Amino acid sequence: MINIKRNSGKKISASRVALATKKMYSFNEAIDLIKKNSFVSFDPTVEFVIKLGIDVKRSDQVVRGIVGMPSGTGKSVRVAVICKEDRLEESKSSGADICGGNDLIDDIRKGVINFDVCIATPDMMGLVGQVAKILGPKGLMPNPKLGTVTSNIGDAVRNAKAGQVEFRADKGGIIHAGVGKLSFDNDAILKNIKSLFDAVVKVKPPTSKGVYIKGVFLSATMSPALSLATDF
């Protein structure tokens, strides 16, 4: 259960009113205000939101990718590797928290999913496909486009541990992604935001016409979202 400081409910309500007085903020204005008006007793996650001008009904306008966070994410990432027996030791030495083959697939079938990122070698994807309906909805299905289906287990595990973030536009054409903790200094958060923003711009679908980036917003856990100018 999340514990919030005494009287923080009133403080949060008041901060929402105060922060709603301006329509658009520079990055430093926004993050400083969010820090000043955060009254929770834990270190909140900072979330960056991008509203895209894409037609989500078109299969050729899917916006998805993975990007490294230069400043890290501030959270511990548990990585699972699905591979054959002869690569289990390599997976462990690379830093994987969980590794296995049929046994790991059986655990997933039972609903035992104690990991945040799932990596699989190409020769195991036939087996992984058997639990696609379980991993898919949770955003854990290995995907070669995201670097999580690969023969290079070491690099994949290290990248995941270092703070890679997967992004994907939802049904409303909006991308939500955590870009660090509120305790990070402003420059660290800004570096992560720029990396995510640049990655989203880079994968703009060729068939997307008109305005691609329709708005960007910044918030933290239990704080209002502030509209940002994009000249950060």
C-alpha positions in Angstrom: 0.0 0.0 0.0 1.3 3.5 -0.9 1.6 5.8 2.1 1.1 9.5 1.5 2.2 12.2 4.0 -0.5 13.5 6.4 -2.7 16.1 4.8 -1.1 15.5 1.4 -4.6 14.9 -0.2 -5.4 18.6 0.4 -1.9 19.6 -0.7 -2.2 17.6 -3.9 -5.6 19.1 -4.7 -4.2 22.6 -4.1 -1.2 21.9 -6.3 -3.4 20.8 -9.1 -5.3 24.1 -9.1 -2.0 26.1 -8.9 -0.4 24.2 -11.7 -3.4 24.5 -14.0 -3.0 28.3 -14.2 -0.5 28.1 -17.1 -1.0 26.3 -20.4 2.6 25.6 -21.4 5.9 25.4 -19.5 9.5 25.2 -20.3 11.1 21.9 -19.1 12.9 23.5 -16.1 9.7 25.4 -15.1 7.7 22.2 -15.3 10.1 19.9 -13.4 10.8 22.5 -10.7 7.0 23.0 -10.1 6.4 19.2 -10.0 9.2 18.8 -7.5 7.9 21.6 -5.4 4.4 20.3 -5.4 5.1 16.7 -4.8 3.8 15.6 -1.4 4.1 11.8 -1.5 6.4 9.9 0.8 8.2 7.9 -1.8 10.3 8.8 -4.8 7.9 9.3 -7.7 8.5 8.2 -11.3 8.6 11.0 -13.8 6.5 10.3 -16.8 6.9 11.8 -20.3 3.8 11.7 -22.5 3.8 12.4 -26.3 0.6 12.9 -28.2 1.0 11.8 -31.8 -0.8 12.8 -35.0 -1.1 9.3 -36.4 -4.0 7.2 -37.6 -3.9 4.4 -35.1 -6.3 2.3 -37.2 -3.7 1.9 -39.9 -1.2 -0.9 -39.5 1.4 1.1 -41.3 1.3 3.8 -38.6 2.3 1.8 -35.6 4.9 3.7 -33.6 7.0 1.5 -31.4 10.6 1.1 -30.3 13.1 0.9 -27.6 15.5 3.5 -26.4 18.3 3.7 -23.8 18.0 6.1 -20.9 21.4 7.9 -20.6 20.7 8.6 -16.9 19.1 5.3 -16.1 15.5 4.8 -14.9 16.1 4.7 -11.2 14.5 1.3 -10.9 15.8 -2.2 -10.7 15.0 -4.3 -13.7 14.6 -8.1 -13.5 15.5 -9.8 -16.7 14.5 -13.3 -17.8 16.3 -15.2 -20.6 14.6 -18.1 -22.4 17.3 -20.1 -24.1 18.6 -23.7 -24.5 20.5 -25.5 -21.8 23.9 -24.9 -23.4 23.5 -21.1 -23.0 22.1 -21.0 -19.4 25.5 -20.3 -17.9 26.2 -17.5 -20.3 22.8 -15.9 -19.4 23.6 -16.1 -15.7 27.0 -14.6 -16.1 25.6 -11.8 -18.2 23.4 -10.7 -15.3 20.0 -12.4 -16.0 17.9 -12.8 -12.9 16.0 -15.8 -14.3 16.9 -18.1 -17.1 15.6 -21.4 -18.5 13.9 -23.2 -21.3 10.8 -25.5 -20.9 10.8 -25.0 -17.1 10.5 -21.2 -17.5 7.8 -21.6 -20.1 5.9 -23.8 -17.7 6.2 -21.2 -15.0 4.8 -18.6 -17.3 1.8 -20.8 -18.1 1.2 -21.1 -14.4 1.2 -17.3 -14.1 4.6 -17.2 -12.4 6.1 -14.1 -14.0 8.8 -12.5 -11.8 10.5 -10.4 -14.4 10.2 -7.0 -16.1 12.0 -7.9 -19.4 11.9 -11.1 -21.3 14.7 -12.0 -23.8 14.7 -15.1 -26.0 17.2 -16.6 -28.4 15.8 -17.1 -32.0 15.8 -20.9 -31.7 13.4 -20.7 -28.7 10.7 -18.6 -30.3 8.6 -21.6 -31.4 8.4 -22.5 -27.7 7.9 -18.8 -26.6 5.0 -18.6 -29.0 3.1 -21.0 -26.9 2.8 -18.4 -24.1 2.4 -15.4 -26.4 -1.2 -14.8 -25.2 0.2 -14.5 -21.7 3.3 -12.4 -22.4 1.8 -10.2 -25.1 -0.9 -8.4 -23.0 1.7 -7.7 -20.3 4.1 -6.1 -22.8 6.7 -8.9 -22.2 6.7 -10.8 -25.5 10.2 -10.9 -27.0 10.4 -9.0 -30.2 13.4 -8.8 -32.7 12.6 -5.1 -33.4 13.1 -4.3 -29.7 16.3 -6.3 -29.4 14.7 -8.9 -27.1 14.9 -11.7 -29.7 18.7 -12.1 -30.2 21.6 -14.5 -30.2 23.6 -11.8 -28.4 22.4 -12.5 -24.9 25.1 -10.6 -23.1 24.4 -7.2 -24.8 20.6 -7.7 -24.6 20.8 -8.3 -20.8 23.2 -5.5 -20.2 21.1 -3.0 -22.2 18.0 -4.0 -20.3 19.7 -3.6 -17.0 21.2 -0.3 -18.0 17.8 1.3 -18.4 16.2 0.7 -21.7 12.6 1.9 -22.1 10.1 0.4 -24.5 7.6 2.8 -26.0 4.5 2.2 -28.1 1.6 4.5 -29.1 -1.7 3.3 -27.5 -5.1 3.3 -29.1 -5.3 7.1 -28.6 -2.0 7.7 -30.4 -0.3 8.5 -27.1 3.0 7.3 -25.8 3.6 7.1 -22.0 7.1 6.3 -20.6 8.9 6.6 -17.3 12.0 8.8 -17.7 13.5 8.5 -14.2 12.8 9.4 -10.6 11.8 12.8 -9.3 15.0 12.7 -7.1 17.1 12.9 -10.3 18.6 16.3 -11.0 17.0 18.2 -13.8 19.8 17.6 -16.3 19.5 13.8 -15.8 15.8 13.8 -16.5 16.2 16.1 -19.5 18.8 13.8 -21.1 16.3 10.9 -20.8 13.5 13.0 -22.2 15.5 14.1 -25.2 16.5 10.5 -25.9 12.9 9.3 -25.9 11.7 12.3 -27.9 14.4 11.8 -30.6 13.7 8.1 -30.8 9.9 8.7 -31.3 10.7 11.3 -34.0 13.1 8.9 -35.7 10.4 6.2 -36.2 7.8 8.5 -37.6 5.8 6.4 -40.1 6.3 7.6 -43.7 2.6 7.5 -44.3 1.8 9.9 -41.4 0.8 13.2 -42.8 0.3 16.6 -41.1 1.5 17.4 -37.6 3.3 14.4 -36.1 4.1 15.6 -32.6 0.8 17.2 -31.4 1.9 17.8 -27.8 4.2 16.7 -25.0 3.5 16.6 -21.3 5.4 15.9 -18.1 4.1 14.5 -14.8 5.1 12.5 -11.8 3.3 9.9 -9.8 0.1 11.4 -8.3 0.8 14.8 -9.9 -1.0 16.7 -12.7 0.4 16.6 -16.2 2.0 19.8 -17.5 2.1 20.8 -21.1 5.7 21.4 -22.3 7.2 23.5 -25.0 9.2 21.2 -27.3 12.3 23.4 -27.5 14.0 21.5 -24.7 
